[in-house]
Amino acid sequence: MSASDLKLYLALLHEAQRTTSTEFRLSGDRLKEMTAISKGSGTLARRRLAARGLVTCKRGLGNAYIYKLLVPNSGEPMQNFHRVEAQNKSGRPQSGASWIRDLTPEQYEHYYRTRLEGELVTETKNGLSATCPFHCDTSPSLSIATRTGVWKCHGCDKGGGVIQFEQAIQEVNAATAVRNIAEIVGVNLSQVARWREPEKEYTYCDEGGEVLFEVLRYPGKGFSVRRPDLDGGGWLPDIGDTRRVLYHLPQIRDASQVIVTEGEKDAETITDLHLLARDGSEVICTTSPFGAGKWRDEYSESLRDKDVVVIPDMDEHGLQHAEQVCRSLLSIAATVRQVNLPPEHGVKDISDYLQKVGEASVLELIGVEWFGVETFIEA
């Protein structure tokens, strides 16, 4: 792998860790800023990474590309980086594995030198180079960017963030990996929000009502995810390869009319109104997991032949997300319509709108004709 290829791949791994998604949009300007390689070299590196089966890439809007990271030598999508909740340096709760992303280069270096004891480790311009512990390596083929904690072996093609390294080298699950890293770099996990009680739990189930995973919300708009431990009982603190589905999926199956919002809180807000559809059934409100930009085309199949209204959050990402949902549903739903919140009220989401304007305003917002003639809102 050439130097340009390695720089690009490490940058993509870093972006996946930052966004906690292995499929993401990245502009050419941002990528150049991250890698310091020219446009021509970046294009060639992108093609070579694709040829090696490490990434797929398609053109997005403007000068942006949509990247998807793949598991080396398999062609399968790489598992998303999961989120844990943490305190940042100022003591305020943050969502995501931010305490790990906030580690200093010295802390990353200390962690990797600790775990690579016995391996040949040397300093490089961007961090460390070492013999790889995951295969028989006689010359250093493992590159580590101590600024981001991202690592890549050009010999065995393994790579990822610091959590993935700890999982691989110690053969532990994600939760244990986080604890191990914290102990090595001196982070006090008693201040990590995921170890505190969540203020709300949102359960995602399959069509039959079996729990697939839960999204947990913490004070300060922090979030984490967990899934049932089918072997040992209890919960695992990540989503793993669990099937992603829409919120309230069992109820969607029998619904004729569905409202799509951005986020579980908004979905619950509308669900609690107990709105009636034209056929007398209850209108179901749903959302896709993990926020704006995470809609998958397979979600649309759950809404086949249904009348759908999409209510976005009124910011750039929310409006883009709503457009993505509508495009995905165009040839699948019976009808689909995007309904934006009136700008004069200065609210971001439907929960704030209903609180400010009143619950009955949802009928006027969407249009009374969309609902059943006996639509009511329980006090």
C-alpha positions in Angstrom: 0.0 0.0 0.0 1.4 3.4 -1.0 1.8 6.3 1.3 -1.1 8.1 -0.3 -3.3 5.0 0.0 -2.4 4.6 3.7 -3.1 8.3 4.4 -6.5 8.1 2.7 -7.5 4.9 4.4 -6.5 6.1 7.9 -8.4 9.3 7.2 -11.5 7.3 6.3 -11.2 5.1 9.4 -10.9 8.3 11.5 -14.0 9.8 9.9 -15.9 6.5 10.5 -14.8 6.6 14.2 -15.8 10.3 14.5 -19.3 9.7 12.9 -19.7 6.2 14.4 -20.8 5.1 11.0 -18.8 3.2 8.4 -20.9 4.8 5.6 -20.5 8.6 5.4 -20.3 11.6 3.2 -17.0 13.5 2.9 -16.1 16.5 0.8 -13.0 16.7 -1.3 -11.8 19.8 0.5 -12.2 18.1 3.9 -10.4 15.0 2.7 -7.5 17.1 1.3 -7.3 18.9 4.7 -7.2 15.6 6.5 -4.6 13.9 4.3 -2.6 16.7 2.7 -2.5 14.8 -0.6 -3.4 16.3 -4.0 -6.7 15.8 -5.8 -5.0 13.6 -8.4 -3.2 11.5 -5.9 -6.5 11.2 -3.8 -8.4 10.0 -6.9 -5.8 7.3 -7.6 -5.6 6.3 -4.0 -9.4 6.0 -3.8 -9.4 3.7 -6.9 -6.7 1.5 -5.4 -8.5 1.1 -2.1 -11.6 0.2 -4.0 -9.7 -2.4 -6.0 -8.3 -3.9 -2.8 -11.9 -4.3 -1.5 -11.4 -1.9 1.4 -13.9 0.7 0.4 -16.7 1.6 -2.0 -17.2 5.1 -3.2 -19.8 6.9 -5.1 -20.2 10.5 -6.1 -22.4 12.7 -3.9 -23.5 16.2 -4.2 -21.0 18.9 -5.2 -17.4 17.7 -4.7 -18.4 15.2 -2.0 -18.2 11.4 -2.1 -20.1 8.8 -0.1 -17.7 6.2 1.3 -18.5 2.8 2.7 -15.8 0.9 4.5 -15.6 -2.9 3.9 -14.2 -5.8 5.9 -10.9 -6.7 4.2 -11.0 -9.7 1.9 -14.8 -10.2 2.4 -16.7 -7.5 0.6 -19.0 -7.2 3.6 -19.7 -3.8 5.1 -17.6 -3.0 8.2 -19.4 -2.9 11.5 -20.3 0.5 12.7 -18.3 2.0 15.5 -20.6 2.1 18.6 -21.2 5.1 20.9 -20.6 5.3 24.6 -21.3 8.3 26.7 -18.6 10.2 28.4 -17.6 13.4 30.2 -15.4 15.7 28.2 -12.5 17.7 29.6 -14.9 20.4 30.7 -17.0 17.9 32.6 -20.1 18.3 30.4 -21.7 15.1 29.1 -21.0 14.3 25.4 -22.6 11.8 23.1 -20.4 9.2 21.4 -17.0 7.7 22.5 -15.8 11.3 22.9 -13.5 10.6 25.9 -11.6 8.3 23.6 -11.6 10.8 20.7 -10.4 13.5 23.2 -7.3 11.5 24.2 -4.0 13.3 23.6 -1.4 11.9 21.2 0.7 11.1 24.3 -2.2 9.0 25.7 -2.7 7.1 22.5 1.1 6.5 22.3 1.1 5.2 25.9 -1.8 2.8 25.2 -0.2 1.3 22.1 3.3 1.1 23.6 1.7 -0.7 26.5 -0.1 -3.2 24.3 2.8 -3.7 21.9 5.3 -4.5 24.6 7.6 -7.1 23.1 7.1 -5.9 19.5 9.5 -3.7 17.6 8.1 -0.2 18.0 9.6 3.0 16.3 8.5 6.5 16.0 7.4 8.0 12.7 6.4 11.4 11.4 2.7 10.6 12.0 3.0 8.4 15.1 4.3 4.9 15.5 5.4 1.9 13.4 5.5 -1.6 14.8 5.6 -5.2 14.0 2.0 -6.4 13.9 0.9 -8.7 16.7 -1.9 -10.2 14.5 0.4 -12.1 12.1 4.0 -13.3 11.7 5.7 -10.0 11.0 9.4 -9.7 10.7 9.5 -6.0 9.6 7.2 -3.3 11.0 4.0 -3.3 8.9 1.7 -1.7 11.5 1.1 2.0 11.3 -0.5 3.9 14.1 -1.6 7.6 13.9 -1.2 8.8 17.5 -3.1 12.0 16.7 -6.3 9.9 16.1 -5.6 6.5 17.6 -6.3 4.9 14.2 -4.2 1.9 13.1 -3.6 -0.1 10.0 -1.5 -3.1 9.1 -0.3 -3.3 5.5 0.6 -6.9 6.0 -2.6 -8.5 7.2 -5.0 -5.6 6.2 -6.4 -5.3 9.7 -7.2 -1.8 11.0 -9.6 0.3 12.9 -9.7 2.5 16.0 -8.3 2.0 19.4 -11.4 0.1 20.6 -11.1 -2.4 17.8 -7.4 -2.8 18.5 -8.1 -3.6 22.2 -10.9 -6.1 21.2 -8.6 -7.9 18.8 -5.4 -8.0 20.9 -7.2 -9.0 24.1 -10.0 -11.0 22.5 -12.7 -9.2 24.6 -16.0 -7.6 23.9 -16.5 -3.8 23.4 -17.4 -3.1 27.0 -14.3 -4.8 28.4 -12.2 -3.1 25.7 -13.4 0.4 26.8 -12.7 -0.5 30.5 -9.2 -1.7 29.6 -8.3 1.4 27.6 -9.6 3.6 30.3 -7.4 1.9 32.9 -4.3 2.1 30.7 -4.7 5.8 29.9 -6.0 6.9 33.3 -9.7 7.7 32.5 -12.2 7.4 35.4 -15.1 5.5 34.1 -17.2 6.4 37.1 -17.8 9.7 35.2 -18.8 8.1 32.0 -22.5 8.8 31.4 -23.2 5.3 29.9 -22.5 3.9 33.4 -25.2 6.1 34.9 -28.9 5.6 34.6 -30.5 6.7 31.3 -33.5 9.0 31.5 -35.2 7.2 28.6 -35.0 3.8 26.9 -36.2 3.3 23.3 -36.7 -0.3 22.4 -36.4 -1.5 18.8 -38.2 -4.8 18.0 -38.6 -7.1 15.0 -42.0 -7.7 13.4 -42.8 -10.3 16.0 -42.0 -8.1 18.9 -38.6 -9.6 19.8 -36.2 -7.0 21.2 -33.3 -6.3 18.8 -31.6 -3.4 20.5 -32.3 -0.3 22.6 -31.2 3.3 22.3 -30.6 5.0 25.6 -30.9 8.7 26.2 -29.0 10.5 28.9 -29.3 14.0 30.3 -27.6 16.5 28.1 -28.8 14.7 24.9 -26.3 11.9 25.3 -27.0 8.6 23.7 -25.7 5.0 23.7 -27.0 1.7 22.3 -27.2 -1.8 23.7 -28.4 -5.2 22.5 -29.5 -8.4 24.3 -26.7 -10.8 25.2 -28.2 -14.0 23.8 -25.6 -16.2 25.4 -24.9 -14.8 28.8 -28.0 -12.8 29.4 -28.1 -9.1 30.2 -26.9 -6.5 27.6 -23.9 -5.9 25.3 -22.9 -2.2 25.0 -23.0 -2.1 21.2 -25.2 -3.0 18.2 -22.9 -5.5 16.6 -24.3 -7.0 13.5 -27.9 -6.8 14.8 -30.5 -6.1 12.2 -31.5 -2.4 12.1 -35.2 -1.7 11.9 -37.6 1.2 12.2 -38.9 2.3 15.6 -42.4 0.8 16.4 -42.0 -1.8 13.7 -44.5 -4.3 15.1 -47.2 -1.6 15.1 -46.3 -0.4 11.6 -47.2 -3.7 10.1 -50.9 -3.2 10.5 -50.9 0.6 10.0 -52.2 2.2 6.9 -50.8 5.7 7.7 -47.4 6.4 9.2 -45.6 9.6 10.2 -41.8 9.6 10.1 -39.9 12.0 12.4 -36.2 12.4 13.2 -35.6 10.8 16.6 -37.5 8.6 19.1 -38.6 11.5 21.3 -40.5 13.1 18.4 -42.0 9.7 17.5 -43.2 9.2 21.0 -44.6 12.7 21.1 -46.9 12.1 18.2 -47.7 8.5 19.2 -49.0 9.9 22.5 -51.6 11.9 20.6 -53.5 8.7 19.5 -54.4 10.1 16.1 -56.8 8.0 13.9 -56.2 7.1 10.3 -59.0 7.2 7.6 -59.6 3.5 8.1 -60.2 3.9 11.8 -56.8 2.4 12.8 -54.2 4.4 14.8 -51.7 6.5 13.0 -48.2 5.1 13.8 -45.2 7.4 14.2 -41.7 6.0 13.6 -38.1 7.0 13.1 -34.9 5.4 11.9 -32.2 4.7 14.5 -29.1 6.9 15.1 -30.3 10.2 13.8 -30.2 12.2 10.5 -28.5 10.7 7.5 -28.8 7.1 8.7 -31.8 6.1 6.7 -31.4 2.8 4.9 -33.3 1.8 1.8 -34.4 -1.5 3.4 -36.4 0.6 6.0 -38.6 1.8 3.2 -39.9 -1.8 2.5 -41.6 -1.7 6.0 -43.7 1.3 4.7 -44.7 -0.3 1.4 -48.2 0.7 0.2 -48.7 3.0 3.2 -49.5 6.7 3.2 -46.5 8.4 4.7 -45.9 11.9 6.0 -42.3 13.0 6.8 -41.8 15.7 9.4 -38.1 16.9 9.5 -36.1 18.7 12.1 -35.7 22.2 10.8 -32.0 22.4 10.4 -29.7 21.5 7.4 -29.1 17.9 8.4 -32.8 17.4 9.3 -34.0 18.7 5.9 -31.5 16.6 4.0 -32.5 13.6 6.0 -36.2 14.1 5.1 -35.4 14.5 1.4 -33.4 11.2 1.6 -36.4 9.4 3.2 -38.8 10.8 0.7 -36.7 9.8 -2.2 -36.3 6.3 -0.8 -40.1 5.9 -0.4 -41.2 7.4 -3.8 -41.7 4.1 -5.6 -42.6 2.1 -2.5 -45.1 4.0 -0.3 -48.7 4.6 -1.6 -48.1 8.3 -1.0 -45.3 10.3 0.6 -45.2 13.9 1.6 -42.8 16.1 3.4 -44.3 18.6 5.9 -42.0 21.3 7.2 -42.7 23.2 10.4 -43.7 26.8 9.9 -40.6 29.0 10.3 -42.4 31.8 12.1 -42.6 29.8 15.3 -38.8 29.4 15.5 -38.8 25.7 16.6 -36.5 22.9 15.5 -38.6 19.8 15.9 -42.2 18.6 16.2 -42.0 18.2 19.9 -41.1 21.8 20.4 -43.8 22.9 17.9 -46.6 21.0 19.7 -45.5 22.4 23.0 -45.4 25.9 21.7 -48.5 25.9 19.4 -50.6 23.2 20.9 -51.3 19.5 20.3 -54.3 20.1 18.0 -52.0 22.0 15.7 -50.7 18.8 14.2 -54.0 18.3 12.4 -53.7 21.7 10.8 -50.0 21.2 10.1 -50.5 17.9 8.1 -54.0 18.6 6.9 -57.2 17.4 8.5 -58.2 15.6 5.3 -55.2 13.2 5.8 -56.8 11.8 9.0 -60.0 10.0 9.8 -63.1 11.9 10.4 -63.2 10.8 14.0 -59.6 11.8 14.7 -59.2 12.8 18.4 -56.5 13.8 20.8 -56.8 12.3 24.3 -56.3 14.8 27.1 
